[in-house]
Amino acid sequence: MRLVRAFAALLTGGGFLAAWLAFAGRFVPALDVLASFLPLFGAAILLGLLVARPRFIRAVAIALAGLAPVMIGMAPEWARDIPTARADAPPIRVLTHNVWQRNRDPAATAQTLIDAKPDVLLLQEVGGSFRPMLAALDQHFAFRTACPPGCDLAIFSRWPIADSDYFLKDGDGKAFGPPLLWARIEGPDGRRFTAMTLHYPWPTSRDQAVRRREVARALVRIDRDPLIVAGDMNLTPWAAAMREQDRAFAPLMRMTRALPSWPRLFPVLPIDQIYAGRDWGLRSVRRLPATGSDHRPILVTLGRT
């Protein structure tokens, strides 16, 4: 019985402390990495109370105090207004997937991507065991971007790619901003749009904050209305860093709402994201079945205004 009580106290107390430390991440960036696990901290508090079975009033008090930072941290994600596409807007299916350097089953992964029938496919970590599958995908997509040595990104499209590069370019063709892969695509309605994919370091790395801010500063210099940005951002919606990025990327809107994509078997962290500019509205978002990657693919269907 003592062991049970100790376990319950550890769950409740640990979850309580971790939740408040995660909440403090909005003021202390070093603690913000804990915010990714807010739902787990809330679950730990509730499980601890369930095991300990304290008196009703005490249980309510602990639950309210412990779950307050969890609810405050997560509520804004559900309150966000995501624009919907008009019913008559032609659908564009955009799929993003980190195929993982150590993909366990590259062929099955490629087949899952093909079977999803995306119009635009945005991939990260293609430089490892998945690389031979790029040629297989070429058989199903008419167009693909080139990427320089050391680049682990790829963009496939069913429609013509008018231009692409590993850096953004100004009016004089001069590169600027951090490395990321983009393609200017001829849409089926004759209008061009730009699709972009990137991959951030883990939030425990100081490089992530630098990269996020570099990307945001670079995007300000281009037309963001027809833009789609997707990739493995290693950020969850309840992190202060994600809220900062949402503001910095505006008027781009994040179309993914708390959709867990990692780890592969039991996804709990929504770290793969898709943003779209004002030209786009959302029709649907769904997570695809597990592949040989440690991430799940995310398929978003957009409609153009």
C-alpha positions in Angstrom: 0.0 0.0 0.0 2.8 2.4 0.8 4.4 1.7 -2.6 1.1 2.5 -4.3 0.7 5.7 -2.3 4.3 6.7 -3.1 3.7 6.0 -6.8 0.5 8.1 -6.8 2.3 10.9 -5.0 5.1 10.8 -7.6 2.7 10.9 -10.5 0.6 13.7 -9.1 3.4 15.8 -7.7 5.7 15.2 -10.7 2.9 16.1 -13.1 2.0 19.1 -11.1 5.5 20.5 -11.0 6.2 19.7 -14.6 3.0 21.3 -15.8 3.8 24.6 -14.0 7.4 24.5 -15.2 6.1 24.0 -18.8 3.8 27.0 -18.3 6.7 29.1 -17.2 8.3 28.4 -20.6 6.5 31.4 -22.0 8.7 33.5 -19.8 11.8 31.3 -19.6 12.6 29.9 -23.0 14.8 27.1 -21.6 11.7 25.6 -20.0 9.5 25.8 -23.1 10.6 22.4 -24.3 8.5 20.9 -21.5 5.4 22.4 -23.0 5.4 19.8 -25.7 4.4 17.2 -23.0 1.6 19.2 -21.3 -1.1 16.6 -22.2 1.1 13.9 -20.6 1.6 15.9 -17.4 -2.2 16.4 -17.2 -2.7 12.7 -17.6 -0.1 11.9 -14.9 -1.9 14.2 -12.4 -5.3 12.6 -13.1 -3.8 9.1 -12.9 -2.1 9.9 -9.6 -5.3 11.1 -8.1 -7.2 8.1 -9.4 -4.7 5.8 -7.7 -4.4 7.8 -4.5 -8.2 8.4 -4.2 -7.9 11.4 -1.8 -10.9 13.0 -0.3 -13.1 14.7 -2.8 -12.4 18.3 -1.9 -8.6 17.7 -1.8 -8.8 15.9 -5.1 -10.7 18.7 -6.8 -8.3 21.3 -5.4 -5.2 19.4 -6.6 -6.8 18.7 -10.0 -7.8 22.4 -10.5 -4.4 23.7 -9.5 -2.4 21.1 -11.5 -4.6 21.1 -14.6 -4.8 24.9 -14.8 -1.4 25.3 -16.7 -2.3 22.4 -18.9 -5.7 23.9 -19.9 -4.3 27.4 -20.3 -1.5 26.1 -22.4 -3.6 24.0 -24.7 -6.8 26.0 -25.0 -5.5 28.6 -27.5 -4.9 25.8 -30.0 -8.6 24.8 -30.0 -9.7 28.4 -30.1 -7.8 29.2 -33.3 -10.0 30.1 -36.3 -8.8 28.2 -39.4 -10.3 29.4 -42.7 -12.4 26.9 -44.6 -12.3 26.4 -48.3 -15.4 27.2 -50.5 -17.3 24.1 -51.4 -16.7 24.8 -55.1 -12.9 25.4 -54.7 -10.9 22.8 -56.6 -9.1 20.6 -54.0 -5.3 20.4 -53.8 -3.9 17.5 -51.7 -0.6 18.3 -49.9 1.2 15.6 -48.1 4.2 16.2 -45.7 6.3 13.4 -44.3 9.6 13.0 -42.5 10.6 9.7 -44.1 13.5 9.3 -41.5 17.2 8.7 -42.2 16.9 5.1 -40.8 13.6 4.2 -42.4 12.8 0.6 -41.6 10.8 -0.1 -44.7 11.4 2.5 -47.5 9.5 0.6 -50.2 6.3 0.4 -48.0 6.7 4.0 -47.1 6.9 5.0 -50.7 3.8 2.9 -51.5 1.8 4.6 -48.7 2.8 8.0 -50.2 1.8 6.9 -53.7 -1.5 5.4 -52.5 -2.5 8.7 -50.8 -2.5 10.3 -54.2 -1.2 13.8 -53.2 -0.9 16.5 -55.7 2.1 17.9 -53.9 4.5 15.8 -51.8 6.9 17.4 -49.3 9.5 15.2 -47.8 12.2 15.6 -45.2 15.2 13.3 -44.3 15.4 11.8 -47.8 19.2 11.4 -47.6 19.2 8.1 -45.7 17.7 4.7 -46.4 14.8 6.2 -48.3 16.9 7.8 -51.0 16.6 4.9 -53.5 12.8 5.3 -53.3 13.0 8.8 -54.9 13.3 7.2 -58.3 10.2 5.1 -57.6 8.3 8.2 -56.7 9.4 9.7 -60.0 7.3 7.1 -61.8 4.1 8.6 -60.2 4.9 12.3 -60.1 5.7 14.1 -63.3 7.9 16.8 -61.6 10.5 16.9 -58.8 12.8 19.6 -57.5 16.6 19.3 -57.6 18.5 19.6 -54.3 22.2 20.3 -53.8 24.6 17.8 -52.0 23.8 17.8 -48.3 20.2 18.7 -48.8 17.8 16.1 -47.3 14.5 17.6 -48.7 12.4 16.8 -51.7 9.3 18.2 -53.4 7.3 16.2 -55.9 4.4 17.6 -57.9 1.8 16.3 -60.4 1.8 19.8 -62.0 4.7 21.6 -63.7 7.3 23.2 -61.5 8.2 26.6 -63.0 11.1 27.3 -60.7 12.7 25.9 -57.5 15.8 26.4 -55.3 17.4 25.7 -52.0 17.3 29.4 -51.0 14.8 32.1 -51.6 15.7 34.6 -54.3 15.1 38.4 -54.6 14.0 40.2 -57.8 17.6 40.1 -59.0 17.9 36.4 -58.5 20.2 36.8 -55.4 19.7 34.2 -52.7 18.7 35.2 -49.2 17.6 33.6 -45.9 18.3 30.1 -44.5 18.4 26.9 -46.6 15.0 25.5 -47.3 13.5 23.9 -50.4 10.8 25.6 -52.5 9.0 25.0 -55.8 6.8 27.4 -57.8 4.1 25.2 -59.2 1.7 25.8 -62.1 -1.7 25.1 -60.5 -4.5 23.3 -62.4 -6.4 26.6 -62.6 -3.4 28.3 -64.4 -2.4 30.2 -61.2 1.0 29.6 -59.7 1.6 28.9 -56.0 4.8 28.2 -54.0 5.2 25.1 -51.9 8.1 25.0 -49.4 9.5 22.4 -47.1 11.9 22.6 -44.1 13.1 20.6 -41.1 13.9 22.3 -37.8 16.4 20.9 -35.2 15.0 19.6 -31.9 13.7 22.3 -29.5 16.5 21.4 -27.1 19.0 22.9 -29.6 19.7 26.6 -29.6 19.8 26.4 -33.4 16.1 25.9 -33.6 15.2 29.4 -32.4 17.7 30.9 -34.7 16.4 28.9 -37.7 12.7 29.8 -36.9 13.5 33.5 -36.8 15.6 33.4 -39.9 12.8 31.7 -41.8 10.2 34.2 -40.5 12.4 37.1 -41.6 12.9 35.6 -45.0 9.2 34.9 -45.6 8.4 38.6 -45.0 10.3 39.4 -48.2 8.1 37.2 -50.5 4.4 37.0 -51.5 2.9 34.8 -48.8 -0.7 34.7 -50.0 -0.2 31.8 -52.4 2.4 30.1 -50.2 2.3 26.7 -48.6 5.0 25.8 -46.0 5.2 22.3 -44.5 7.7 20.1 -42.7 8.9 18.5 -39.5 9.1 21.6 -37.2 9.8 19.7 -34.0 7.3 22.0 -32.2 3.9 21.3 -30.6 1.1 23.8 -30.7 1.2 24.5 -26.9 4.8 25.6 -27.0 5.5 29.3 -26.7 7.9 28.9 -29.6 5.0 27.7 -31.8 2.8 30.7 -30.8 5.7 33.0 -31.6 6.1 31.4 -35.0 2.4 31.6 -35.7 2.6 35.3 -35.2 5.8 35.7 -37.2 4.4 33.7 -40.1 1.2 35.7 -40.4 -0.8 36.1 -42.6 0.1 32.4 -43.1 -2.3 30.2 -41.1 -1.3 26.9 -39.6 -3.8 24.4 -41.0 -2.8 21.5 -38.7 -4.6 21.6 -35.4 -3.0 19.4 -32.6 -2.7 16.4 -34.9 -0.1 14.0 -33.3 2.4 12.6 -35.7 5.2 11.3 -33.6 6.3 8.8 -32.5 5.2 6.3 -35.1 3.3 3.6 -33.1 1.6 5.8 -30.5 1.6 9.4 -31.8 1.4 11.9 -29.0 3.3 14.9 -30.2 2.0 17.1 -33.1 5.3 18.2 -34.5 4.6 18.1 -38.3 2.9 21.2 -39.5 1.4 22.8 -42.6 0.9 26.5 -43.1 -0.9 28.2 -46.0 -1.4 31.8 -47.1 -4.6 33.8 -47.6 -5.2 32.3 -51.0 -6.1 29.0 -49.3 -8.9 27.5 -47.2 -9.0 24.2 -45.4 -11.1 21.2 -46.6 -9.6 18.4 -44.5 -6.6 17.2 -42.5 -5.8 13.6 -41.7 -3.0 11.5 -40.4 -2.0 8.5 -42.5 -1.1 5.0 -41.3 2.3 4.3 -39.9 5.2 3.8 -42.4 8.8 2.7 -41.9 9.5 6.2 -40.6 9.4 7.3 -36.9 6.8 10.0 -38.0 3.3 9.6 -39.5 2.5 11.3 -42.8 0.1 14.3 -42.7 -2.3 14.9 -45.6 -4.0 18.3 -45.9 -6.6 19.1 -48.6 -6.8 22.8 -49.4 -9.0 24.8 -51.7 -7.9 28.0 -53.4 -10.0 31.1 -53.0 
